[in-house]
Amino acid sequence: MQSDMKNSLQDLLIYIPLSQLTYITSLPKELVHYETILDNIPGQLLERPTLIILKNYDEWKKLNETEITIRLIQDPNLIGMVLCHPDPIIIQEEVFTHFLECQLPIIQVPDHSLIHVFQQTNEFLYPYSQLSIELQGFMEKGFISLASELSKGLNTPLLYFDQNEQILWQTGEKEELQEANRWFNIHRRKLKNGEYSNLNTDVEGSFQVYTIQISEFMNHSLLASAQLLSWQKRMVDKLVGLTALSLQTQGIFEEQQEIFKEHFIYDLLFHKFESKKVMIKQGKTWGWNLEKPHHLLILNIELSDEFMTNMNWLEEIILFLEAEAATMKETIIVFPFQDQIILLLEDAEERINSERKNYVVETISHIEKSLSSKWSNIRFKIGIGKWYQDTINLNKSYQEAKLALQFGQSWFENNKNIFHINNLGIFRLLIHIQHELLYDFSLEYLSTLIEGDRENGTEYIKTLQAYIQHQGKISEVSETLYVHPNTLRNRLKKIEDITGLQLQDINDLLILTIAVGIYSFVHT
């Protein structure tokens, strides 16, 4: 037994982590003081105000003996009990009812090392080192668990509202919650204007708002009874502070994780990793299995003016893609990059090249149709890079998918939405040549045609492109350009005269094909 103490049980609880407090019964509102501590169940009436702290589980089990329980609750000098034991407490319902009726505070504190808090004889400062323990416990148990426990201990309803004054969670008696919601709705405008805060209680009301400041521009709110005493308010303040710190810490962590992820994606798409092992390990951080080979696809989104007002369009499309992949039972990694969406389609099956290409094209065709059906006012176009057995080469596949998308949109007909790098033929080489060299080559053969188009609207380049795309079939080319076949023949003859190249000569046609292809590619 320890003497010469004059402590308030409620005031000392602020020094114990919220995660370490379980309230078997509610705490009395008025402060209760004790002068001595006893570590066992007494066999007689106590002589001085006493707090019983039981570390031995066998001692605690004695409380289920009715005779002992009756004697304890009738003892005017017993101010409360604390059980320091990590195991769940089992109390018979009849005994528990007796404790509730007499309003004897009973608390469980699992950590034995915290007993010293109740043994303080002088006021002591809150150790800052405990902040990390508080936060760790908060993270492990979570807001709802701790807030529910505190609501029971303080006998107050607690209601949590987000930045839009929408209720996210509540706990308490049904009648109290109904009254609290009515009060909140009545005072919603004042709350939105910041007229109530932790330091400014609505003295005419029944409830008080505690502000949870997450960031400079975002606050959540916790509503509690306005009739709480100072020690109770300190406990609520502690919960509010830990909640804010937890959300801020979580936000900072998530923000930092996003930064790490962005760097990883950049390295994945632009720089070949020096070690495949490092790449695979980092990929697992985001739940990506890069041990298996993948097709890389770029989804380009041409937004309508109407859809651009939706600030969450990218997130909505990504969620849709993930759901679509799950429905198709395909393993697809989806992530945004530079206003486009990258898809990594897992493909570790044994296939010949043509089968592999058909597989990825058929898969993405199904997805593209679903996207277009969902958002009919948006144009989706997809570039597909080469499949590599080793995912260390995804950076190559990305450059190829970019080329397929860029060249495909400029070269192929407007109704085509999916472009595979293998469809580009010789133009795949463009990715390895500097744009300046490509442009110089193109102008060497096309400059006069380009100048004529610009000054006279002759459409020589457009005609050449259609001629090449339709493999010189006059009927198809004239139909595409909406001109008479004879008009087309005259125009083609003019092109031959200007360039000095013959379209029927295989070498000359190859030169013009490359030059026109380069010009289309460079000008997209």
C-alpha positions as CSV (number, residue, x, y, z in Angstrom):
1,M,0.0,0.0,0.0
2,Q,1.2,3.5,-0.9
3,S,0.2,6.5,1.2
4,D,0.6,10.3,1.2
5,M,-1.1,10.7,-2.2
6,K,-3.9,13.0,-3.2
7,N,-4.6,12.3,-6.9
8,S,-7.6,12.6,-9.1
9,L,-8.2,9.4,-11.1
10,Q,-9.7,11.3,-14.1
11,D,-6.9,13.9,-14.3
12,L,-4.3,11.1,-14.5
13,L,-5.9,9.3,-17.4
14,I,-4.7,12.0,-19.8
15,Y,-1.2,10.6,-19.3
16,I,-2.1,7.1,-20.5
17,P,-2.3,6.4,-24.2
18,L,-5.9,6.2,-25.5
19,S,-5.1,2.9,-27.0
20,Q,-4.3,1.5,-23.5
21,L,-7.6,2.5,-22.0
22,T,-10.6,0.2,-21.9
23,Y,-13.6,1.4,-19.8
24,I,-15.4,-1.5,-18.2
25,T,-17.7,1.1,-16.7
26,S,-18.2,4.8,-17.4
27,L,-16.2,7.4,-15.4
28,P,-18.0,9.6,-13.0
29,K,-18.2,13.2,-14.2
30,E,-17.1,14.7,-10.9
31,L,-13.4,14.1,-10.0
32,V,-12.7,11.3,-7.6
33,H,-9.5,11.5,-5.5
34,Y,-7.6,8.7,-3.8
35,E,-4.9,8.8,-1.1
36,T,-3.7,5.2,-1.3
37,I,-3.2,2.3,-3.8
38,L,-3.9,-1.3,-3.0
39,D,-2.7,-4.2,-5.3
40,N,-5.2,-6.8,-4.0
41,I,-8.8,-7.3,-3.1
42,P,-9.1,-6.2,0.6
43,G,-10.7,-8.5,3.1
44,Q,-12.2,-5.6,5.1
45,L,-13.5,-2.1,4.7
46,L,-10.9,0.5,3.5
47,E,-9.9,3.2,5.9
48,R,-8.9,5.9,3.3
49,P,-9.9,6.8,-0.2
50,T,-8.3,4.0,-2.2
51,L,-7.6,3.0,-5.8
52,I,-7.3,-0.7,-6.3
53,I,-4.8,-1.7,-9.1
54,L,-4.8,-5.4,-9.8
55,K,-1.9,-7.0,-11.8
56,N,-2.7,-10.6,-10.8
57,Y,-5.5,-12.1,-12.9
58,D,-6.5,-14.4,-10.0
59,E,-7.3,-11.3,-7.9
60,W,-9.5,-10.0,-10.6
61,K,-11.5,-13.2,-10.8
62,K,-12.5,-12.7,-7.2
63,L,-14.8,-10.0,-8.4
64,N,-17.1,-12.6,-9.8
65,E,-17.8,-13.7,-6.2
66,T,-21.1,-11.9,-5.3
67,E,-20.1,-11.5,-1.6
68,I,-16.9,-9.8,-2.4
69,T,-18.6,-7.6,-5.0
70,I,-21.3,-6.4,-2.6
71,R,-18.7,-5.6,0.0
72,L,-16.6,-3.5,-2.5
73,I,-19.4,-1.5,-3.9
74,Q,-20.7,-0.7,-0.4
75,D,-17.2,0.6,0.7
76,P,-17.3,4.4,0.6
77,N,-13.5,4.6,0.4
78,L,-13.2,2.6,-2.8
79,I,-13.0,5.2,-5.6
80,G,-12.2,2.9,-8.5
81,M,-10.3,-0.1,-9.9
82,V,-7.7,-0.6,-12.5
83,L,-6.8,-4.0,-14.1
84,C,-3.3,-4.2,-15.5
85,H,-3.6,-7.3,-17.7
86,P,-3.6,-7.8,-21.4
87,D,-6.3,-10.6,-21.5
88,P,-10.0,-9.8,-22.0
89,I,-11.9,-9.3,-18.8
90,I,-14.7,-11.7,-18.1
91,I,-17.3,-10.4,-15.6
92,Q,-20.5,-12.1,-14.8
93,E,-23.6,-10.2,-15.9
94,E,-25.0,-9.8,-12.4
95,V,-21.7,-8.5,-11.0
96,F,-21.3,-6.1,-14.0
97,T,-24.8,-4.8,-13.3
98,H,-23.9,-4.1,-9.7
99,F,-20.8,-2.1,-10.7
100,L,-22.8,-0.1,-13.3
101,E,-25.5,0.8,-10.8
102,C,-23.1,2.1,-8.2
103,Q,-21.1,3.9,-10.9
104,L,-17.8,2.6,-9.7
105,P,-15.1,3.4,-12.3
106,I,-13.4,0.3,-13.6
107,I,-10.6,0.6,-16.2
108,Q,-8.4,-1.9,-17.9
109,V,-4.8,-0.9,-18.8
110,P,-3.0,-3.8,-20.5
111,D,0.6,-2.4,-20.1
112,H,2.0,-3.0,-16.6
113,S,4.6,-0.3,-17.1
114,L,1.9,2.4,-17.0
115,I,1.0,1.7,-13.3
116,H,3.5,4.4,-12.4
117,V,1.1,7.0,-13.7
118,F,-1.3,6.3,-10.8
119,Q,1.6,6.5,-8.3
120,Q,2.6,10.1,-9.0
121,T,2.6,12.2,-5.9
122,N,3.4,15.5,-7.7
123,E,2.3,17.0,-10.9
124,F,4.5,15.8,-13.8
125,L,4.9,16.8,-17.4
126,Y,3.6,14.8,-20.3
127,P,6.7,13.1,-21.8
128,Y,7.0,14.1,-25.5
129,S,8.5,10.7,-26.2
130,Q,5.1,9.2,-25.5
131,L,3.7,11.0,-28.6
132,S,5.0,8.3,-30.9
133,I,3.5,5.6,-28.6
134,E,0.2,7.4,-28.7
135,L,0.3,7.7,-32.5
136,Q,1.4,4.1,-33.0
137,G,-1.5,2.9,-30.8
138,F,-3.9,5.1,-32.6
139,M,-2.8,3.7,-36.0
140,E,-3.1,0.1,-34.8
141,K,-6.5,0.3,-33.2
142,G,-8.0,3.0,-35.4
143,F,-10.2,6.0,-34.8
144,I,-13.5,4.1,-34.5
145,S,-12.3,1.7,-31.9
146,L,-10.7,4.5,-29.7
147,A,-13.6,6.9,-30.2
148,S,-16.1,4.3,-29.3
149,E,-14.2,3.4,-26.1
150,L,-13.9,7.1,-25.2
151,S,-17.6,7.7,-25.8
152,K,-18.3,4.9,-23.3
153,G,-15.8,6.2,-20.8
154,L,-17.0,9.8,-20.9
155,N,-20.7,8.9,-21.4
156,T,-21.0,11.2,-24.3
157,P,-22.2,10.8,-27.9
158,L,-19.5,11.4,-30.6
159,L,-20.3,12.2,-34.2
160,Y,-17.7,12.6,-37.0
161,F,-18.3,14.9,-39.9
162,D,-16.2,15.4,-43.0
163,Q,-15.2,18.7,-44.7
164,N,-18.6,18.8,-46.5
165,E,-20.5,18.5,-43.2
166,Q,-21.5,14.9,-44.1
167,I,-21.7,12.5,-41.2
168,L,-19.1,9.6,-41.5
169,W,-19.6,7.9,-38.2
170,Q,-21.4,8.2,-34.9
171,T,-21.7,6.4,-31.6
172,G,-23.9,6.9,-28.5
173,E,-27.4,6.3,-27.3
174,K,-30.1,6.5,-30.0
175,E,-31.9,9.5,-28.5
176,E,-28.7,11.4,-27.9
177,L,-27.6,10.8,-31.5
178,Q,-30.9,12.0,-32.9
179,E,-30.7,15.2,-30.8
180,A,-27.1,15.7,-31.9
181,N,-28.0,15.4,-35.5
182,R,-30.8,17.9,-35.2
183,W,-28.5,20.3,-33.4
184,F,-25.9,19.9,-36.1
185,N,-28.4,20.5,-39.0
186,I,-29.8,23.6,-37.3
187,H,-26.3,25.1,-36.8
188,R,-24.8,23.8,-40.1
189,R,-24.4,27.3,-41.6
190,K,-22.7,28.7,-38.6
191,L,-20.4,25.7,-38.4
192,K,-19.5,26.2,-42.1
193,N,-18.6,29.8,-41.4
194,G,-16.3,28.8,-38.6
195,E,-18.4,30.4,-35.8
196,Y,-17.9,27.4,-33.5
197,S,-14.6,25.9,-32.6
198,N,-12.9,24.0,-29.8
199,L,-12.5,27.3,-27.9
200,N,-15.9,28.7,-28.7
201,T,-18.7,26.7,-27.3
202,D,-22.3,27.3,-28.1
203,V,-23.4,28.1,-24.6
204,E,-27.1,27.9,-25.5
205,G,-26.8,24.5,-27.1
206,S,-26.2,21.0,-25.9
207,F,-23.2,20.1,-28.1
208,Q,-19.7,21.4,-28.9
209,V,-17.8,21.1,-32.1
210,Y,-14.1,20.1,-32.0
211,T,-12.2,20.9,-35.2
212,I,-9.9,18.3,-36.7
213,Q,-7.5,20.3,-38.8
214,I,-6.1,18.0,-41.5
215,S,-4.6,20.7,-43.7
216,E,-4.7,24.4,-44.3
217,F,-7.7,23.9,-46.5
218,M,-9.5,20.9,-45.0
219,N,-11.1,20.4,-41.6
220,H,-13.2,17.6,-40.2
221,S,-15.4,17.9,-37.1
222,L,-16.1,15.9,-34.0
223,L,-19.3,16.6,-32.2
224,A,-19.6,15.9,-28.4
225,S,-21.7,17.0,-25.5
226,A,-21.2,20.6,-24.5
227,Q,-21.7,19.6,-20.8
228,L,-18.3,17.9,-20.4
229,L,-16.0,19.1,-17.7
230,S,-12.5,20.3,-18.3
231,W,-10.9,16.8,-17.8
232,Q,-13.3,15.3,-20.2
233,K,-12.7,18.0,-22.8
234,R,-9.0,17.3,-22.5
235,M,-9.6,13.6,-23.3
236,V,-11.7,14.6,-26.4
237,D,-9.0,17.1,-27.4
238,K,-6.5,14.4,-27.2
239,L,-8.5,12.2,-29.5
240,V,-9.0,15.1,-31.9
241,G,-5.3,15.9,-31.9
242,L,-4.3,12.3,-32.6
243,T,-6.9,12.0,-35.3
244,A,-5.6,15.1,-37.0
245,L,-2.0,14.0,-36.6
246,S,-2.9,10.5,-37.9
247,L,-4.6,11.9,-41.0
248,Q,-1.8,14.4,-41.6
249,T,0.8,11.7,-41.2
250,Q,-1.1,9.3,-43.3
251,G,-1.6,12.0,-45.9
252,I,2.1,12.8,-45.9
253,F,3.0,9.1,-46.1
254,E,0.6,8.6,-49.0
255,E,1.9,11.7,-50.7
256,Q,5.4,10.5,-50.3
257,Q,4.4,7.0,-51.5
258,E,2.9,8.7,-54.6
259,I,6.2,10.5,-55.2
260,F,8.1,7.3,-54.9
261,K,5.6,5.6,-57.3
262,E,6.0,8.4,-59.9
263,H,9.8,8.0,-59.8
264,F,9.5,4.3,-60.2
265,I,7.1,4.7,-63.1
266,Y,9.4,7.2,-64.8
267,D,12.3,4.8,-64.4
268,L,10.2,1.9,-65.7
269,L,9.2,3.8,-68.8
270,F,12.3,5.8,-69.6
271,H,15.3,4.2,-68.0
272,K,16.3,0.6,-68.2
273,F,16.8,-0.7,-64.7
274,E,20.4,-1.7,-64.0
275,S,19.0,-4.7,-62.0
276,K,15.9,-6.6,-62.8
277,K,15.8,-7.8,-59.2
278,V,15.5,-4.1,-58.0
279,M,12.8,-3.4,-60.5
280,I,10.8,-6.5,-59.4
281,K,11.2,-5.7,-55.7
282,Q,10.1,-2.1,-56.2
283,G,7.2,-3.2,-58.3
284,K,6.0,-5.4,-55.5
285,T,5.6,-2.3,-53.3
286,W,2.6,-1.4,-55.5
287,G,1.4,-5.0,-55.8
288,W,2.8,-5.4,-59.3
289,N,4.2,-8.7,-60.4
290,L,6.9,-7.8,-62.9
291,E,8.5,-11.2,-62.8
292,K,6.1,-12.2,-65.6
293,P,6.2,-10.6,-69.1
294,H,3.7,-7.9,-70.1
295,H,2.3,-6.1,-73.1
296,L,2.5,-2.4,-72.7
297,L,-0.3,-0.2,-74.0
298,I,-0.9,3.5,-74.0
299,L,-4.5,4.7,-73.8
300,N,-5.0,8.2,-75.2
301,I,-8.2,10.0,-74.3
302,E,-9.7,12.7,-76.5
303,L,-12.0,14.5,-74.1
304,S,-15.1,16.3,-75.2
305,D,-15.7,19.8,-73.8
306,E,-18.6,18.5,-71.7
307,F,-16.4,15.9,-70.0
308,M,-13.5,18.2,-69.3
309,T,-15.6,19.8,-66.6
310,N,-15.4,16.6,-64.6
311,M,-12.2,16.9,-62.5
312,N,-12.3,13.2,-61.6
313,W,-12.5,11.8,-65.2
314,L,-9.1,10.1,-65.0
315,E,-9.8,8.3,-61.7
316,E,-13.2,7.2,-63.1
317,I,-11.7,5.7,-66.2
318,I,-9.0,3.9,-64.3
319,L,-11.5,2.4,-61.9
320,F,-13.6,1.3,-64.8
321,L,-10.5,-0.3,-66.5
322,E,-9.6,-2.2,-63.3
323,A,-13.2,-3.4,-62.9
324,E,-13.3,-4.5,-66.6
325,A,-10.0,-6.4,-66.2
326,A,-11.4,-8.2,-63.2
327,T,-14.5,-9.1,-65.2
328,M,-12.4,-10.4,-68.1
329,K,-10.2,-12.3,-65.6
330,E,-7.1,-10.6,-67.0
331,T,-4.2,-9.4,-65.0
332,I,-3.8,-5.8,-66.0
333,I,-1.8,-3.1,-64.2
334,V,-3.3,0.3,-64.8
335,F,-1.8,3.7,-63.9
336,P,-1.9,7.3,-65.1
337,F,1.0,8.9,-66.8
338,Q,1.2,12.4,-68.4
339,D,-2.5,12.7,-69.0
340,Q,-2.6,9.2,-70.6
341,I,-3.2,5.8,-69.1
342,I,-0.7,3.0,-69.2
343,L,-1.8,-0.6,-69.2
344,L,0.5,-3.6,-68.5
345,L,-1.3,-6.7,-69.7
346,E,0.3,-9.9,-68.3
347,D,1.1,-12.5,-70.9
348,A,3.3,-15.4,-69.8
349,E,1.7,-18.0,-72.1
350,E,3.6,-19.8,-74.8
351,R,2.4,-18.3,-78.1
352,I,3.9,-17.7,-81.6
353,N,4.2,-14.0,-82.5
354,S,1.0,-13.8,-84.5
355,E,-1.0,-15.4,-81.7
356,R,0.5,-13.0,-79.2
357,K,-0.3,-10.0,-81.3
358,N,-3.9,-11.3,-81.8
359,Y,-4.3,-11.9,-78.1
360,V,-3.4,-8.3,-77.0
361,V,-5.3,-6.7,-79.9
362,E,-8.5,-8.7,-79.1
363,T,-8.2,-8.0,-75.4
364,I,-7.8,-4.3,-75.8
365,S,-10.5,-4.2,-78.5
366,H,-13.0,-5.6,-76.0
367,I,-11.9,-3.0,-73.4
368,E,-12.0,-0.2,-76.0
369,K,-15.6,-1.1,-77.0
370,S,-16.6,-1.1,-73.3
371,L,-15.0,2.3,-72.8
372,S,-16.7,3.7,-75.8
373,S,-20.0,2.3,-74.8
374,K,-19.6,3.8,-71.3
375,W,-18.4,7.2,-72.6
376,S,-19.8,7.6,-76.1
377,N,-18.7,11.3,-76.2
378,I,-15.0,10.4,-75.7
379,R,-12.6,9.0,-78.4
380,F,-10.2,6.4,-77.1
381,K,-7.1,5.5,-79.0
382,I,-4.5,2.9,-78.0
383,G,-0.9,2.3,-79.0
384,I,0.7,-1.1,-78.3
385,G,4.4,-1.8,-78.0
386,K,6.3,-4.9,-78.7
387,W,6.0,-7.8,-76.2
388,Y,9.3,-8.7,-74.5
389,Q,10.1,-11.8,-72.6
390,D,12.0,-9.8,-70.1
391,T,10.2,-6.9,-68.3
392,I,13.4,-5.1,-68.0
393,N,12.7,-4.0,-71.6
394,L,9.3,-2.3,-70.8
395,N,11.0,1.0,-71.5
396,K,11.5,-0.1,-75.1
397,S,7.9,-1.2,-75.3
398,Y,6.8,2.2,-74.0
399,Q,8.7,4.1,-76.8
400,E,7.2,1.7,-79.4
401,A,3.7,2.1,-78.1
402,K,4.2,5.9,-78.3
403,L,5.4,5.6,-81.8
404,A,2.5,3.3,-82.8
405,L,0.0,5.7,-81.3
406,Q,1.6,8.9,-82.7
407,F,2.2,7.5,-86.2
408,G,-1.0,5.4,-86.3
409,Q,-3.2,8.4,-85.6
410,S,-1.6,10.4,-88.4
411,W,-1.2,7.6,-91.0
412,F,-4.2,5.3,-90.7
413,E,-7.8,6.1,-91.4
414,N,-9.7,8.1,-88.8
415,N,-12.0,5.2,-87.9
416,K,-9.1,3.1,-86.6
417,N,-8.5,3.3,-82.8
418,I,-5.9,0.6,-82.0
419,F,-2.4,0.7,-83.4
420,H,0.2,-2.1,-82.8
421,I,3.9,-1.4,-83.4
422,N,4.1,-4.4,-85.7
423,N,1.6,-2.7,-88.1
424,L,4.1,0.1,-88.8
425,G,6.5,-2.0,-90.8
426,I,9.5,-0.1,-91.8
427,F,8.3,3.0,-89.9
428,R,9.3,1.2,-86.7
429,L,12.8,2.4,-87.5
430,L,11.7,6.0,-87.0
431,I,12.0,5.6,-83.2
432,H,15.8,5.2,-83.5
433,I,16.5,8.2,-85.7
434,Q,16.6,11.9,-84.7
435,H,13.7,14.0,-85.8
436,E,15.9,16.5,-87.5
437,L,17.4,13.9,-89.8
438,L,13.9,12.5,-90.5
439,Y,12.5,15.9,-91.3
440,D,15.4,16.8,-93.6
441,F,14.9,13.5,-95.5
442,S,11.2,14.2,-95.9
443,L,11.7,17.8,-97.2
444,E,14.3,16.7,-99.7
445,Y,11.5,14.9,-101.7
446,L,8.3,16.7,-100.5
447,S,9.2,20.4,-100.1
448,T,7.7,21.4,-103.5
449,L,4.6,19.4,-102.9
450,I,4.2,20.9,-99.4
451,E,4.6,24.4,-100.7
452,G,2.1,23.8,-103.4
453,D,-0.5,22.5,-100.9
454,R,0.1,25.5,-98.7
455,E,-0.2,28.1,-101.5
456,N,-2.7,26.5,-103.8
457,G,-4.6,23.9,-101.7
458,T,-3.6,21.1,-104.1
459,E,-3.7,18.4,-101.5
460,Y,-0.7,16.6,-103.0
461,I,0.5,15.1,-99.6
462,K,-3.0,13.9,-98.7
463,T,-3.3,12.3,-102.2
464,L,0.1,10.5,-101.8
465,Q,-0.8,9.3,-98.4
466,A,-4.1,7.8,-99.6
467,Y,-2.4,6.3,-102.6
468,I,0.2,4.5,-100.4
469,Q,-2.4,3.4,-97.8
470,H,-4.6,1.8,-100.5
471,Q,-1.6,0.3,-102.3
472,G,-2.2,2.3,-105.5
473,K,-5.8,1.1,-106.1
474,I,-7.3,4.0,-108.0
475,S,-10.9,3.2,-107.2
476,E,-10.3,3.0,-103.5
477,V,-8.2,6.1,-103.4
478,S,-10.6,8.2,-105.5
479,E,-13.5,7.0,-103.2
480,T,-11.5,8.0,-100.1
481,L,-10.6,11.5,-101.5
482,Y,-14.1,12.0,-103.1
483,V,-12.5,12.8,-106.5
484,H,-13.1,11.3,-110.0
485,P,-10.6,8.6,-111.0
486,N,-9.4,10.7,-114.0
487,T,-8.9,13.7,-111.7
488,L,-6.9,11.4,-109.4
489,R,-4.7,10.2,-112.3
490,N,-4.0,13.7,-113.4
491,R,-3.0,14.7,-109.9
492,L,-0.7,11.7,-109.5
493,K,1.0,12.5,-112.8
494,K,1.5,16.1,-111.6
495,I,3.1,14.7,-108.4
496,E,5.5,12.6,-110.5
497,D,6.4,15.6,-112.6
498,I,7.1,17.7,-109.5
499,T,9.2,15.1,-107.6
500,G,10.8,13.5,-110.5
501,L,9.9,10.1,-109.0
502,Q,7.7,7.4,-110.7
503,L,5.0,5.8,-108.6
504,Q,5.3,2.6,-110.6
505,D,9.0,2.3,-109.8
506,I,9.3,0.2,-106.7
507,N,12.4,2.1,-105.4
508,D,10.8,5.5,-106.1
509,L,7.6,4.5,-104.4
510,L,9.5,3.3,-101.4
511,I,11.2,6.7,-101.1
512,L,7.9,8.5,-101.3
513,T,6.3,6.1,-98.8
514,I,9.0,6.8,-96.3
515,A,9.0,10.5,-96.9
516,V,5.3,10.9,-96.6
517,G,5.3,8.6,-93.5
518,I,8.0,10.7,-91.9
519,Y,6.2,13.9,-92.7
520,S,2.9,12.6,-91.1
521,F,4.8,11.4,-88.1
522,V,6.7,14.6,-87.5
523,H,3.7,16.8,-87.9
524,T,1.4,15.0,-85.4
